[in-house]
Every structure is written in structure tokens, then in C-alpha cells.
Amino acid sequence: MLSLKEDVKLHWEKEVCGSRYGRQDFNESVDLETMACERYRLEPYISDFADFEAAKNKKILEIGTGGGVDFSCWLKAGAQATGIDLTEAAIELTKQRLDQQGFAEYAYRLTVGDAESLEFENESFDIVYSYGVLHHTPDTERAFGEACRVLKKGGVFKAMVYHVPSVTGWILWLRYCLFTGRFFKSPRWAIYRHLESQGTKSYTIPEMRLLLEKKGFVNVKLYTKLGFGDLLLNKPSKKYQSRFYSLIWKFYPRWLVKLFGDKYGLFLFVEANK
Ligand SMILES: C[S@@+](CC[C@H](N)C(=O)[O-])C[C@H]1O[C@@H](n2cnc3c(N)ncnc32)[C@H](O)[C@@H]1O
């Protein structure tokens, strides 16, 4: 039987995160430019959050590059960028993107690696950035500890992790708990079992604050945002391709969800210092 880590790896090897936005059909090859445009169309707030320009001449580590859309922005901004991802597929696609954009291999460092045991010296980076990654790894606490360890004193940590209570949690609860008779399971359980890779965690704001402070971060700033998944603006994955789901996507009351505001968004943004 696969360990949870192997299971997570297998999930993301099968389809590199975000690559579905770069193709019409699951069998087509990925158009990297379309994939990047779609990412920033669906998540226009990323560039403000990441603040790529501020990384000029700084040493930045991105944990979990996925298809490398943000990673290429660090390089464009003139950062000394290092990237890791658990899967070879992600590293391969990121390299392809950088090749296409004309970055020489000596301009960056990119390698398969594990957030839970980073191969870098203590206090090596000015910025550590990880978008939508750390909740997927089995030992998330350890991964936050590693991020803090490799960050320089006074350095900047930025991450996005999943939040509860959130609209996505409630949608998954309806689908996988209410409609299947598991009334006593929670939205957090539904996220853990059914949102992307197995074992995906979600946090309340106080839980995340506690975790970050325990791992040594200071000046912690946390806020939530409705994500494109909360609004069902995402392109459905393979398991949601039937006519039934296309009707749900069509008639989903987005206007109502927007009325809730960002408080019940899935995305929990983390900014902190060491
Ligand atoms: C939702 S994708 C996010 C990718 C990218 N940051 C983005 O926003 O598109 C999650 C990524 O985290 C990576 N990942 C999961 N566990 C990891 C770990 N322990 N160490 C490094 N990367 C990991 C997966 O391989 C996958 O590429």
C-alpha cells in the first residue's frame, strides 16, 4: 500500500497543478502561455500578494513550483530563485516554461525536493514562498518548520493554505457527506478526502496563527479570500465531467456566494517574518 506521501506525489504527477488550463482536452499537450494567462485571470490577486518586483536581487525559495508560472515571475523580476517540487512532472514543466522564455539554466536552481526536509542550509533565503502547497504534504507542521529554518532572520515568508470554514468545504460536505449519508463528518473531512490529493488539510485563522508562532514566525498577518473554486469558476477536473456536474456549474448561485464576502473563502493568505 502507498504511503500518504507517495499518494500525494502520484496525484500531482498525474496532472501538474494548473496544467488543465493550458489545454482544451485532457490528452492535448499544454500551452504554457495560455496556462499562465488563465492562472492570473482566475487569481488576479497573486501578483500583489507575491510582490515579485520586491524580490529583485534577493534569494528566494519557492516550495512547490507546480507548472512554474509564479517561478518564472521571480526570475523576470531579477530574483536569485530556487524552486523545488515533490514531482518530476512539475519540475519538468517548469523547466520547459523557463526554456521557452529564454532563461539560461545557470540563472536559477530547480530540483525535485520535499518541503518536509529541505536540502538547504539554515538561514539561506530572504524570501520563502509557497502557494497552495503546504496543506498537501502529510506533515504540514514540519514543512512550516523547515520553511522557517531556511529563512534568514527578518526574512519574509508568504504562503497560501486552505481555510475552514469555507464555501468549498460546504460544497464538498454537501456532495460527499450529506448526499452519501455521512451526516456526522465535517467539511474539513470532506476537504481531506476529496479536494485534490488525499490528506489535504484546512485551517481556521487561529489554528494557523498558533502553528506559525509555534514554528518561530513573527509579525504574522492572515486573511482569507474567496477563490475561484468557491465560485465554481474553475475548470472541472476529470471526475466532474458528467452532464450532472455541467448543470451544477451552470446554475451555481455565484451572486449569492459573493454576498458572503471573503470571510468564507478557501484561500488563507499567510505573511510573516522570521
Ligand atoms: C496545488 S499545486 C500548487 C503548485 C503551484 N504552487 C501553483 O500555485 O500552481 C501543489 C503542488 O505541491 C507539490 N507538493 C506537494 N507536497 C509537496 C512536498 N512535500 N514538497 C514539495 N512539493 C510538494 C505538488 O507536487 C504540486 O505541484
The ligand as an SDF file (V2000), in Angstrom:
LIG
                    3D

 27 29  0  0  0  0  0  0  0  0999 V2000
   -1.9190   22.8130   -5.9230 C   0  0  0  0  0  0  0  0  0  0  0  0
   -0.3070   22.5460   -6.5630 S   0  0  0  0  0  0  0  0  0  0  0  0
    0.3690   24.1860   -6.4130 C   0  0  0  0  0  0  0  0  0  0  0  0
    1.5070   24.4300   -7.3520 C   0  0  0  0  0  0  0  0  0  0  0  0
    1.8810   25.8980   -7.5490 C   0  0  0  0  0  0  0  0  0  0  0  0
    2.4090   26.4840   -6.3680 N   0  0  0  0  0  0  0  0  0  0  0  0
    0.6930   26.6630   -8.0470 C   0  0  0  0  0  0  0  0  0  0  0  0
    0.1940   27.5240   -7.3450 O   0  0  0  0  0  0  0  0  0  0  0  0
    0.2390   26.3510   -9.1580 O   0  0  0  0  0  0  0  0  0  0  0  0
    0.5100   21.6710   -5.2760 C   0  0  0  0  0  0  0  0  0  0  0  0
    1.9540   21.3310   -5.5770 C   0  0  0  0  0  0  0  0  0  0  0  0
    2.5980   20.9830   -4.3450 O   0  0  0  0  0  0  0  0  0  0  0  0
    3.5250   19.9730   -4.5880 C   0  0  0  0  0  0  0  0  0  0  0  0
    3.8200   19.2970   -3.3230 N   0  0  0  0  0  0  0  0  0  0  0  0
    3.0080   18.5600   -2.5560 C   0  0  0  0  0  0  0  0  0  0  0  0
    3.6650   18.1040   -1.4740 N   0  0  0  0  0  0  0  0  0  0  0  0
    4.9260   18.5830   -1.5520 C   0  0  0  0  0  0  0  0  0  0  0  0
    6.0920   18.4460   -0.7580 C   0  0  0  0  0  0  0  0  0  0  0  0
    6.0920   17.7090    0.3450 N   0  0  0  0  0  0  0  0  0  0  0  0
    7.2130   19.0710   -1.1500 N   0  0  0  0  0  0  0  0  0  0  0  0
    7.2440   19.7970   -2.2910 C   0  0  0  0  0  0  0  0  0  0  0  0
    6.1810   19.9550   -3.0940 N   0  0  0  0  0  0  0  0  0  0  0  0
    5.0320   19.3570   -2.7360 C   0  0  0  0  0  0  0  0  0  0  0  0
    2.8160   19.0940   -5.6210 C   0  0  0  0  0  0  0  0  0  0  0  0
    3.7000   18.2560   -6.3130 O   0  0  0  0  0  0  0  0  0  0  0  0
    2.1520   20.1440   -6.5070 C   0  0  0  0  0  0  0  0  0  0  0  0
    2.9790   20.5220   -7.5800 O   0  0  0  0  0  0  0  0  0  0  0  0
  1  2  1  0
  2  3  1  0
  2 10  1  0
  3  4  1  0
  4  5  1  0
  5  6  1  0
  5  7  1  0
  7  8  2  0
  7  9  1  0
 10 11  1  0
 11 12  1  0
 11 26  1  0
 12 13  1  0
 13 14  1  0
 13 24  1  0
 14 15  1  0
 14 23  1  0
 15 16  2  0
 16 17  1  0
 17 18  1  0
 17 23  2  0
 18 19  1  0
 18 20  2  0
 20 21  1  0
 21 22  2  0
 22 23  1  0
 24 25  1  0
 24 26  1  0
 26 27  1  0
M  CHG  2   2   1   9  -1
M  END
$$$$
